[in-house]
Amino acid sequence: MSKLAALALLFLGVEIARLPAQGVVTTGVAKKPDKSAAKAPTENTTDKILGTDRNLKTNEPVTTEIYADEAFFDSTKYIGVFTGHVKVVDPRFNLQSDKLTVYVRKGENQGMEKAIAEGNVGIVRDRADPNGGPVTRTIGRADTATYITATNNIELKGTPRVQQGPNMHVAISPDTVMVINENGQLTTHGSSRTDIRQEPKIEEGAKKTEAPPKK
């Protein structure tokens, strides 16, 4: 770990091994993150950039890893500002942006209180099927995104758009706000357009090749 990262942890009072299960913040300032820390769960391109851990249990410690080109820490205000190729790896969501400001709770139970991402924001949140079916992946993009630890909600502003499977939900007003909750459910406040994509239905008989007529 670089001296800057070690100093940051000291300023923020974050002891990784001892923090309870809420918003633990670990910081790594590097252009090339550790491959083992950011290992992709699948070969999907989105997974490689923003993979998510779908096996998190509520009673387990939560560790947030932040990678960036530059970092600034203010121990008096309990904030950390990360800029340049920002990438966040978190079991609750994963994110990339140009800039990220993290606010840390004061007191003994320190951890991430909220995080504000700005510039080319991309965020991924997965929802497991309680019946054992396939995971539902929600991909959001916006100018800014705010994550609040207390509610576990992600608020998207600035031309937000959210994709679930082949379907797309797009803001058509600059004032539209979209909120993705911890279950991957989406709520929109303001004007929007929803594109529902349906593949053409292939009739059973059309799949069979007709035999040539007998001479």
N, C-alpha and C positions, 0 to 999 in steps of 0.2 A: 504493500500500500504506500502511496506517495506521502511525503511529509504534509502536503496540503490537506489530503483526505484525513490523515491522523489528527491534524490540528482541528479540523472541522468537527470531528467526532468529540473531541475534548471540549470545544466551545459549546456544542449543543447538548452536552451531558448525556450522550447516548452510549450506553454500555450494551452492546449487542447481546451478550450472553445472559444478561440479567433482566432485560426488559420484559414486562408482561405482554399478554396477547392483545395488542392494539397498536397499529400504525408504527412499528419500529422503522426507523429510517437509517439505512446504511448508505454511504456515499462512496462512489468510485469515480474519480475524475480522470478520464482517459479517452482517447479517440478510438481505441480498439478494446472493447470490453472483453473480459475473460470468457473464453469459449464455453467453459464448463458452467459459468453462471448464467449465460444467455443461451443455453442449448435449446434448440427448437424441438418441440414434441413431435412434429410431423414434417413431411416434405412440402407441405403447402407453403406458398410464398408468404402469405400473411402470417402464418405460424412462425416462420423464421424471423420476421421482424417483431411481431407482437404476440408471442405465445402466451397461453394462460394455464395456470395450474387448477384443474377442475377437481382435485382431491383434497382441497383445504377443509379442515374441520374447525368449527367455531372455537374450540378450546385450545387450539394450537397457536403458538406465537406467530405473528405476521411480520415478515421482513420485506421491506421495500428497497430495491436496489436501483440507484440512479446513476446513469452514465452521462457524461457531458464533456465538452472540450474545455469549458471554464466553469469555475464555481466561486461564489462569494458568500461568506457567512457573517451574520451579525448576531453575536451572542446576547446583546442587550435587547434586541427585538425578537429573538428566537425565530429567525428566518434564514433560509438558504436560497440563493438564486443561482440557477444553472442555465448556461447558454451554450449553444452550438451543438447540433446533432444530439439533442437530449433524447434519452431512451429510459423508460421506467419499466421495470420488471416487478410485478406485484401479483400475488395470488388472486386478488379481487378484480384486477383489471391490468391491462398493459397499455402503454402509451408512448408516442413519440411526438416531439414538437421542436420548435426553435428555441423556446425559453420555458423554464419552469420555476415557479416560486413556491417553496414549501414552508408552511407555517407549523411550528412545533409547539405542542402543549407545554405550559409551564408547570412546575411542581415535580413531585416524585414520579408520577405516572406519565413520564414524557413519551412522546410519540407524535406521529403526524396528525395534526388537527385538520388541515385542508391543504390542497395543492391546486395551483392555477397554472394551466398550460396555455401558451400563446404562440401563434404562428404555425401554420401548416400542421394542425393538430390531427392526429390519427389515433383512435382508441378502440380497443377490442375487449368485449366482455362476453363470456360464455355462460350458458344456462344448461345445467344437466337435466335430463328427463327423469322425473321420479319413477317412471315405469320402466326405466332401463333402455329407452330409445336413444336415438342419436342426439348429440349435443346441439343446442341452438346457438349459433354464433351471431352476435350483434357487432357490426362495425360502424363506428361513427367518425365523421370528419367535420371540422369546423375551424373558425378562426381562433376561438378560445374554448377551453373546457375547464370546469371547476369541479373538483372532487371533494366532498365533505365526508369525513370519517364517521361522524355521528349518525348520519342517515344512509351512508353507503351509496348515495346517489351521484350521478355524473351529469352535470348541466352543460349543454352545448349551446354556444352563441356565435353569431357571425356566419350567416349562410350555412347553417348546419344541415347535414344529410346523414341518414342512417340506413344501413342495408342489413336485411335479415334474409339469408338465402338469396334467391334471385330477385326478391322484392326490394324496392327502393322508396324511401320516404324523404322528400326534399322540401326545404323551406322556400317559399316564394315571396317572403317579406324579410327585409333585413332585421326586423324586430322579433322574428319568430325564435322561440326558445324550445329546445328539446331536452327532455330529462330521461335518462336511462337508469332504472333502479337496479338493485342487486340481483334481481331475478331475470334481468335482460328485457324487462317490459318497458315500453316507450310511451311517454306522454308528451304531447306537443301543445304549446301555447302560442297561437298565432296562425297565420295562413300557411298552408302547406299543400303539397301534391303527393299522392301515393301512386306508384307504378307497380302493378301486380303482373308479374310475368307468368304466362301459362304456355307450356309447350303444346304443340299441336297433337291432337289425339290420332293415333294410327289405328285404323280399323284392322281387326284380326285377319280378314280376308286379304287385305292389301299386302300383308307380310309374305304371302305365299306367291311364288312365281308361277304364272299360268303356263301350263304345258303347251307346246306348239301343236297346232291341229295336225291330225294324221292325214296323210295323203292317200 
